[in-house]
Amino acid sequence: MRVIIAGGSGLIGRALTHHLCAQGYAVVVLSRQPLQVPELPAGADVAYWDGNSSEGWEELVEDADAVVNLAGENIAGRRWTYAQKRRLRDSRIQSSNGIVAAIGAAARKPAVLLQASAVGYYGDTDDTEVDEQQAPGSDFLADLCQEWELASAALEDTSTRRVLMRLGLSLSADGGVLPRVVLPFRFFAGGALGSGRQWVPWIHIEDTVRAIELLLTHDRISGPVNVCGPEPVQFDEFARTVGRALRRPALLRVPTWALRLGMGEMAEIVLHGQRALPARLAEAGFEFRYHTVQDALHDILRGKSKV
């Protein structure tokens, strides 16, 4: 199978590229800066993409069996000013529009598009368990996810199967949220954020890429799929588990007011949570390697993870 990955230089994209190549897939990574893409494994190539259109790479779609769209500016990269919110939106919508245009123009269309989204689609769910049938929330992240998903809706009635991957927090030592959480623990200053009661929809990066591979090959799955672990935990428990894995205390707490003062509206990323469940992955028979956050964090923080 030949797979095109947009956003292949991000945390999930890098891990997915290595995983698929190890399984014998051919991968093409689209990048705005192809000369700066980290070293790729055997079986992977890189192609230039402006991040917005189909220009210059549309011919690659003719030979592709699948497209994975992970493109989008880092949601926690900088404070959410009005201009930054616009960049977050445009980076997702414009990239999706370019991919839809390339697929739409192809004489031989790929069998599947895996479109990234996030469990932030559901808003702040408090203690309510949510699966893929849950209605969307109404905060900025929920609105952004809805627009992101709708950007590829034009493919709904075509021969290309469309899957909306509502991604949880992929845990990895190589990037994402975990290194930011771990850092204060290294200095014996770790603990929960805000109330600590918000839910963390975690997933080990190894299970993330394995789930994406399942979605590539399972031709009966379409529509929204929660890509998150089977047992979400509240932040208090998450912090205590990090502390145990690092043999550090988890006694300190950053209060809600301090987070909002320092991060502005972006604090909602850590103050809100989703008790999301991977119902459709379970229905498809996906077997998690890391069922509990204890297993996942022990593997990653003790340096045994292969991804």
CORVENZI-V116299 format. One record per pair of residues at least 24 apart in sequence whose C-alpha atoms are under 6 Angstrom apart, sorted by the first residue. I is the first residue (numbers start at 0). J is the second residue. Records with the same first field share a line. If there is no record, write none. Layout:
I = J / J
This chain:
0 = 24 / 64
1 = 25 / 26 / 63 / 64
2 = 26 / 63 / 65 / 66
3 = 27 / 28 / 66
4 = 28 / 66 / 67
5 = 29 / 68 / 69 / 70
6 = 69 / 70
15 = 208
50 = 94
51 = 93 / 94 / 97
52 = 97
53 = 97 / 101
57 = 101
61 = 105 / 107
63 = 109
64 = 109 / 110
65 = 109 / 110 / 111 / 112
66 = 112
67 = 112 / 113
68 = 114 / 115
69 = 115
79 = 265
92 = 147 / 150
95 = 150
110 = 159
111 = 159 / 160 / 161
112 = 161
113 = 162
114 = 162 / 163 / 164
115 = 163 / 164
116 = 144 / 164 / 165
117 = 165 / 166
118 = 165 / 166 / 167
120 = 144
123 = 271 / 272 / 273
124 = 273
128 = 274 / 275
129 = 275
130 = 275 / 276 / 278
161 = 221
162 = 221 / 222
163 = 222 / 223
164 = 224
165 = 224 / 225 / 226
166 = 226
167 = 200 / 201 / 226 / 227
168 = 201 / 202
169 = 202 / 203 / 204
170 = 202 / 203 / 204
171 = 204
189 = 249 / 251
190 = 238 / 249 / 250 / 251 / 252
191 = 235 / 238 / 252
192 = 252 / 253
193 = 253 / 254 / 255
195 = 234 / 235
196 = 233 / 234
197 = 233 / 234 / 271 / 272
198 = 232 / 233 / 272 / 273 / 274
199 = 231 / 232 / 233 / 272
200 = 227 / 231 / 275
201 = 227 / 228
202 = 227 / 228
203 = 295
205 = 306
224 = 279
225 = 277
227 = 277
229 = 276
244 = 297
